[in-house]
Amino acid sequence: MANKFRTSRRKVLSMGAAAAAAISISMVTMGAVADEETFKIGILTDMTGTFSDLGGPGTGVAAQIAIDEVGGSVLGRKVELLIADHQHKANVGLALAREWIERRDLKAFVDVMNSGIAIGVNKLAGDYKRLAFYSAAATDKISESACNEYGIHWNTDTYAQTNAVASSMIEQGLDSWFFIVADYEFGHAMQASMDEAVKKAGGTVVGAVRHPLQTLDFSSYILQAQASGAKVVAIASGGQDTVNTIKQAQEFGVTQRGQKVVALLPYLSDIHAVGLDVMQGLRFIDPWYWGMDDQSKEFAQRFFDRFGKMPTSVQASVYSSTLQYLKAVEELQTDDPMTIRQYFLDNTLNDAFLRNGKLLPNGRMTHDVYLVEIKTPEESTGEWDYEKVIATVPADKAFRPLEASACPLR
């Protein structure tokens, strides 16, 4: 049955601040029951901006696939998916989150994009005792200094993304690094993790620069990276910012002059936008790739049939968190957050995204991740065939050990 979108513009208020306009999109199956009778879950994301391709509307499609997979209802109530564009403004995102909980009785957030907003929502989820699952936000603070019993980090994080990349490249003699990072929570967390990982592996950090979110001109940052003489220029941005940085680095001849450009958290959408001619040979840690096995391909095809693109790891992770949450609610016959959390703690989870998924007490969902390499144009068999898996990194090796966590929940 085709998805139906109900769009309404509403004013949202931050605490004591002026009203801010935001768009809330509610995706429901046809014939949904009245608003107060539905079981509501929500996504706060970027619908049109720099991160919209890696998450955005596609996360709604992924979540809807999961909703349909459980039959469209739990506990005898139709599942309603709320989606809103927070515009990367913390006051807008938190006001929407509060409104959904207080006025619409939202049961769980199944994704919150933007690490800074996610940390704020995580506190709100703890205050109101609602589960919140994170796929697009990558800061490891969600399961570290900002942890609580209600936040579950489902996808990769800055710790997992940096350690394997740093050690493997430094082993090849690429031991001096310069960082170009986004100037908000994710970029700061990624820079801190990468700085630690490089030094731990025996390398040196010769410099770093931060850029505003959704900037267009990266020339000054690239010139600073070139002037540093670093062997590796590491980009910790995301979405269109990553795409623009890589394209402009190519125009400035960074790689031609002997420096290696590394995207620390590239997504399938970034590779698609930049092209294999520029991205070929890049190695990185990917938590999931649509073409890695038959189970991934089956979900990816369902997603493609609805959306016309192959899913990113963020979109696949949202599918997974939505599916596992709704299945747990129905199996346990309760939406009690602590009962569901304990179920995740007690069980190993597997689906099209999760392999050997195991929740730690600090809210970190551990799972296998993959060292991948971007194919050459000659290796690719067609559109979206971009990655090859070099090695599987087991769940217990990919993420920070619980004994090293700063979270008191251990």
C-alpha positions as CSV (number, residue, x, y, z in Angstrom):
1,M,0.0,0.0,0.0
2,A,1.5,3.4,-1.0
3,N,2.8,5.6,1.7
4,K,0.8,8.7,2.4
5,F,2.3,11.9,3.7
6,R,0.4,14.4,5.8
7,T,2.3,17.7,6.1
8,S,1.5,20.5,8.5
9,R,3.4,23.6,9.4
10,R,3.3,24.4,13.1
11,K,5.0,26.8,15.5
12,V,7.3,25.3,18.0
13,L,8.6,27.1,21.1
14,S,11.9,26.6,22.8
15,M,12.1,27.4,26.6
16,G,11.6,31.1,26.9
17,A,12.7,31.7,23.3
18,A,10.8,33.2,20.3
19,A,8.6,30.9,18.3
20,A,10.3,29.0,15.4
21,A,8.6,27.5,12.4
22,A,9.1,23.8,11.6
23,I,7.6,21.3,9.3
24,S,6.3,18.1,10.8
25,I,5.6,15.2,8.4
26,S,3.5,12.3,9.6
27,M,3.8,9.1,7.5
28,V,0.9,6.7,8.0
29,T,-0.6,3.8,6.2
30,M,-3.9,4.5,4.4
31,G,-6.9,4.1,6.7
32,A,-5.0,4.9,9.9
33,V,-7.1,5.3,13.0
34,A,-7.6,8.6,14.9
35,D,-4.5,10.4,16.1
36,E,-5.0,9.7,19.8
37,E,-5.3,5.9,19.1
38,T,-2.1,5.4,17.2
39,F,1.2,4.2,18.6
40,K,3.7,7.0,17.7
41,I,7.4,6.8,17.0
42,G,9.4,9.7,15.6
43,I,12.4,10.8,13.6
44,L,14.1,14.2,13.8
45,T,16.3,14.7,10.8
46,D,17.5,17.0,8.0
47,M,15.0,16.8,5.2
48,T,16.5,19.2,2.7
49,G,20.0,20.2,3.9
50,T,23.6,18.9,3.7
51,F,22.7,15.6,5.4
52,S,19.4,14.9,3.7
53,D,20.8,12.3,1.3
54,L,22.5,10.2,3.9
55,G,19.4,10.3,6.2
56,G,16.5,12.7,5.5
57,P,13.4,11.4,3.8
58,G,15.1,8.0,3.2
59,T,15.0,7.3,7.0
60,G,11.3,7.7,6.9
61,V,11.1,5.2,4.0
62,A,13.3,2.8,5.9
63,A,11.3,3.1,9.1
64,Q,8.0,2.6,7.2
65,I,9.4,-0.7,5.7
66,A,10.0,-1.9,9.2
67,I,6.5,-0.8,10.3
68,D,5.0,-2.7,7.4
69,E,7.1,-5.7,8.2
70,V,5.5,-6.0,11.7
71,G,2.0,-5.7,10.1
72,G,1.6,-2.0,10.7
73,S,0.4,-2.2,14.3
74,V,1.6,-3.2,17.8
75,L,-0.5,-3.7,21.0
76,G,-3.6,-3.5,18.8
77,R,-2.8,0.1,17.7
78,K,-1.7,1.4,14.3
79,V,1.9,2.6,14.2
80,E,2.2,6.2,13.2
81,L,5.6,7.6,12.1
82,L,6.2,11.3,12.8
83,I,9.1,13.0,10.9
84,A,10.3,16.6,11.3
85,D,13.1,18.7,9.9
86,H,14.9,20.3,12.8
87,Q,16.9,22.6,10.5
88,H,20.0,21.8,12.6
89,K,18.7,24.2,15.2
90,A,18.7,22.9,18.7
91,N,15.8,25.0,19.9
92,V,13.6,23.7,17.0
93,G,14.7,20.1,17.5
94,L,14.1,20.1,21.3
95,A,10.8,21.9,21.0
96,L,9.6,19.3,18.5
97,A,10.8,16.5,20.7
98,R,9.1,17.9,23.8
99,E,5.8,18.6,21.9
100,W,5.8,15.0,20.5
101,I,6.2,13.6,24.0
102,E,3.8,15.9,25.9
103,R,1.1,16.5,23.3
104,R,1.2,13.4,21.1
105,D,2.4,10.7,23.6
106,L,5.4,9.7,21.4
107,K,6.7,6.3,22.6
108,A,10.2,6.3,21.1
109,F,12.5,8.3,18.9
110,V,13.9,5.9,16.2
111,D,16.5,8.5,15.0
112,V,17.8,11.9,15.7
113,M,20.2,13.5,13.2
114,N,22.9,16.0,14.4
115,S,25.0,15.0,17.3
116,G,24.4,18.2,19.3
117,I,20.6,17.9,19.0
118,A,20.8,14.2,19.7
119,I,22.6,14.8,23.1
120,G,19.8,17.3,24.0
121,V,17.1,14.8,23.0
122,N,18.9,12.1,25.0
123,K,18.5,14.2,28.1
124,L,14.9,14.9,27.3
125,A,14.2,11.2,26.7
126,G,15.7,10.4,30.1
127,D,13.6,13.0,31.8
128,Y,10.4,11.7,30.2
129,K,11.4,8.1,30.3
130,R,11.1,7.4,26.5
131,L,13.5,5.3,24.5
132,A,15.6,7.0,21.9
133,F,17.6,5.2,19.2
134,Y,20.4,6.9,17.3
135,S,21.6,6.1,13.8
136,A,22.6,9.4,12.2
137,A,24.3,11.0,15.2
138,A,27.9,9.7,15.5
139,T,29.3,11.3,18.7
140,D,30.4,8.7,21.2
141,K,29.1,10.9,24.0
142,I,25.7,9.3,23.6
143,S,27.0,6.2,25.3
144,E,29.7,8.0,27.2
145,S,29.5,11.3,29.1
146,A,25.9,11.9,28.0
147,C,24.6,8.4,28.6
148,N,21.4,7.4,30.4
149,E,19.2,4.3,30.5
150,Y,17.0,5.5,27.7
151,G,19.4,6.3,24.9
152,I,20.6,3.5,22.6
153,H,23.3,4.2,20.1
154,W,22.4,1.8,17.3
155,N,24.8,2.7,14.5
156,T,28.6,3.5,14.4
157,D,30.3,6.2,16.5
158,T,33.4,8.3,16.4
159,Y,35.5,5.7,18.4
160,A,34.7,2.9,16.0
161,Q,35.3,5.0,12.9
162,T,38.7,6.3,13.9
163,N,40.8,3.5,15.5
164,A,41.0,1.0,12.7
165,V,41.6,3.7,10.0
166,A,44.4,5.3,12.0
167,S,46.2,2.1,12.8
168,S,46.0,0.7,9.3
169,M,47.2,3.9,7.6
170,I,50.0,4.6,10.0
171,E,51.3,1.0,9.5
172,Q,51.7,2.0,5.8
173,G,54.0,5.0,6.9
174,L,51.2,7.6,6.6
175,D,52.1,9.0,10.1
176,S,51.4,12.7,10.0
177,W,47.9,14.0,9.9
178,F,45.9,17.2,9.4
179,F,42.2,17.4,10.2
180,I,39.4,19.4,8.5
181,V,36.4,19.0,10.7
182,A,32.8,20.3,11.0
183,D,32.5,22.9,13.8
184,Y,29.7,21.2,15.8
185,E,29.5,18.3,18.2
186,F,30.1,15.5,15.7
187,G,33.2,17.2,14.3
188,H,34.6,17.9,17.7
189,A,34.0,14.4,18.9
190,M,35.5,12.9,15.7
191,Q,38.6,15.2,16.1
192,A,39.1,14.2,19.7
193,S,38.8,10.5,18.8
194,M,41.1,10.7,15.8
195,D,43.7,12.7,17.7
196,E,43.8,9.9,20.3
197,A,43.8,7.2,17.7
198,V,46.6,8.7,15.7
199,K,48.8,9.2,18.7
200,K,48.0,5.8,20.1
201,A,49.1,4.2,16.7
202,G,52.4,6.2,16.8
203,G,51.5,9.0,14.5
204,T,51.5,12.8,14.9
205,V,48.8,15.5,14.4
206,V,50.4,18.5,12.8
207,G,47.3,20.7,12.7
208,A,43.5,21.0,12.4
209,V,40.9,23.5,11.3
210,R,37.1,23.6,11.8
211,H,34.6,24.8,9.3
212,P,30.9,25.9,9.7
213,L,28.2,23.5,9.0
214,Q,26.8,23.7,5.4
215,T,29.6,25.9,4.1
216,L,30.4,26.0,0.4
217,D,33.9,27.3,0.1
218,F,36.6,25.1,1.6
219,S,39.6,26.7,-0.2
220,S,41.2,28.3,2.9
221,Y,40.9,25.0,4.9
222,I,42.5,23.0,2.0
223,L,45.3,25.5,1.6
224,Q,46.1,25.2,5.3
225,A,46.1,21.4,5.0
226,Q,48.5,21.6,2.0
227,A,50.8,24.1,3.8
228,S,51.0,21.7,6.8
229,G,52.9,19.1,4.8
230,A,50.9,16.3,6.5
231,K,50.9,13.0,4.7
232,V,47.2,12.5,5.5
233,V,44.4,15.1,5.2
234,A,41.5,13.7,7.2
235,I,37.9,15.0,6.7
236,A,35.4,14.7,9.5
237,S,32.3,16.4,8.1
238,G,29.3,14.6,6.6
239,G,26.9,14.7,3.7
240,Q,27.3,17.5,1.2
241,D,30.1,19.1,3.3
242,T,32.2,15.9,2.8
243,V,31.4,15.9,-0.9
244,N,32.4,19.6,-1.4
245,T,35.6,19.2,0.6
246,I,36.7,16.2,-1.4
247,K,35.8,17.8,-4.8
248,Q,37.7,21.0,-3.9
249,A,40.7,19.1,-2.6
250,Q,40.8,17.4,-6.0
251,E,40.6,20.7,-7.7
252,F,43.5,22.1,-5.6
253,G,45.6,19.0,-6.5
254,V,46.0,17.7,-3.0
255,T,46.4,14.1,-3.9
256,Q,48.5,14.9,-7.0
257,R,51.0,16.5,-4.6
258,G,51.3,13.4,-2.6
259,Q,48.9,13.9,0.3
260,K,46.3,11.2,1.1
261,V,42.8,12.5,1.5
262,V,40.7,10.4,3.9
263,A,37.0,10.8,4.6
264,L,36.5,9.5,8.2
265,L,32.8,8.9,7.8
266,P,31.8,8.7,4.2
267,Y,28.4,7.4,3.2
268,L,27.1,5.7,0.1
269,S,25.4,9.0,-0.9
270,D,28.8,10.8,-0.7
271,I,30.5,8.2,-3.0
272,H,27.5,8.5,-5.4
273,A,27.8,12.3,-5.5
274,V,31.6,12.5,-5.9
275,G,32.1,9.5,-8.3
276,L,34.5,6.6,-8.4
277,D,37.1,8.5,-10.4
278,V,37.8,10.6,-7.3
279,M,36.9,8.2,-4.5
280,Q,38.5,5.0,-5.8
281,G,40.9,3.2,-3.5
282,L,39.7,4.9,-0.3
283,R,39.5,2.6,2.6
284,F,37.3,3.2,5.6
285,I,35.1,1.5,8.3
286,D,31.6,1.1,7.1
287,P,29.0,-0.3,9.6
288,W,26.9,-1.7,6.7
289,Y,26.9,-1.9,2.9
290,W,23.9,-2.7,0.8
291,G,25.7,-5.2,-1.4
292,M,27.6,-7.2,1.2
293,D,25.4,-10.3,1.3
294,D,22.0,-11.6,0.2
295,Q,20.2,-10.4,3.4
296,S,21.5,-6.8,2.9
297,K,20.6,-6.9,-0.8
298,E,17.0,-8.1,-0.1
299,F,16.3,-5.1,2.2
300,A,18.1,-2.8,-0.2
301,Q,16.0,-3.8,-3.1
302,R,12.8,-3.2,-1.1
303,F,14.1,0.3,-0.2
304,F,15.1,1.0,-3.8
305,D,11.7,0.0,-5.1
306,R,10.1,2.7,-2.9
307,F,12.8,5.4,-3.0
308,G,14.8,5.0,-6.2
309,K,18.1,4.9,-4.4
310,M,20.1,2.3,-2.5
311,P,20.1,2.8,1.3
312,T,23.0,4.3,3.3
313,S,24.1,2.7,6.5
314,V,22.1,5.3,8.4
315,Q,18.9,4.4,6.6
316,A,19.5,0.7,7.1
317,S,20.2,1.3,10.8
318,V,16.9,3.2,11.2
319,Y,15.1,0.3,9.6
320,S,16.8,-2.0,12.1
321,S,16.2,0.0,15.2
322,T,12.5,0.5,14.2
323,L,12.1,-3.2,13.4
324,Q,13.7,-4.5,16.6
325,Y,11.9,-2.0,18.8
326,L,8.4,-2.8,17.4
327,K,9.1,-6.5,17.4
328,A,10.1,-6.3,21.1
329,V,7.0,-4.3,22.0
330,E,4.7,-6.8,20.3
331,E,6.6,-9.9,21.7
332,L,6.7,-8.5,25.2
333,Q,3.2,-7.0,25.0
334,T,4.4,-3.8,26.6
335,D,5.9,-0.4,25.7
336,D,7.7,-0.1,29.1
337,P,11.2,1.2,28.2
338,M,13.0,-0.7,30.9
339,T,11.5,-4.0,30.0
340,I,12.4,-3.5,26.3
341,R,15.9,-2.3,27.2
342,Q,16.4,-5.4,29.3
343,Y,15.3,-7.6,26.4
344,F,18.0,-6.0,24.2
345,L,20.6,-6.5,27.0
346,D,19.6,-10.2,27.3
347,N,19.5,-11.1,23.6
348,T,21.8,-11.1,20.5
349,L,20.1,-9.4,17.6
350,N,20.4,-10.0,13.9
351,D,18.6,-8.5,10.9
352,A,19.5,-6.9,7.5
353,F,21.7,-4.4,9.3
354,L,22.7,-5.9,12.7
355,R,25.1,-8.8,12.8
356,N,25.8,-10.1,16.2
357,G,24.1,-7.1,17.8
358,K,24.5,-6.9,21.5
359,L,23.5,-4.0,23.7
360,L,25.9,-2.9,26.4
361,P,24.7,-1.3,29.7
362,N,26.0,2.1,28.6
363,G,23.6,2.2,25.7
364,R,26.1,1.2,23.0
365,M,24.6,-1.4,20.6
366,T,27.7,-3.3,19.4
367,H,27.7,-5.1,16.1
368,D,30.1,-6.3,13.4
369,V,31.5,-3.5,11.2
370,Y,33.5,-3.7,8.0
371,L,36.8,-2.5,6.5
372,V,35.8,-1.6,2.9
373,E,37.5,-0.2,-0.1
374,I,35.9,1.9,-2.8
375,K,36.1,0.2,-6.2
376,T,37.7,1.5,-9.3
377,P,35.4,2.4,-12.2
378,E,36.6,-0.7,-13.9
379,E,35.6,-2.9,-10.9
380,S,32.1,-1.5,-10.6
381,T,29.4,-3.4,-12.3
382,G,27.0,-0.4,-12.4
383,E,25.3,2.4,-10.5
384,W,25.5,1.9,-6.7
385,D,28.1,-0.9,-6.9
386,Y,30.8,1.1,-5.1
387,E,32.3,-0.9,-2.2
388,K,34.1,-4.2,-1.6
389,V,34.4,-5.6,1.8
390,I,38.1,-6.2,2.8
391,A,37.6,-7.6,6.3
392,T,35.0,-8.0,9.0
393,V,35.7,-6.3,12.3
394,P,33.9,-8.3,15.1
395,A,31.5,-6.4,17.4
396,D,33.8,-6.9,20.4
397,K,36.7,-5.4,18.6
398,A,35.0,-2.5,16.8
399,F,33.6,-0.5,19.7
400,R,35.1,0.9,22.9
401,P,35.3,-1.8,25.6
402,L,32.8,-1.4,28.4
403,E,35.5,-1.3,31.0
404,A,37.0,1.7,29.3
405,S,33.6,3.6,29.1
406,A,33.1,6.9,31.0
407,C,29.4,6.0,31.4
408,P,28.5,5.0,35.0
409,L,26.0,2.4,33.6
410,R,28.3,-0.6,33.6
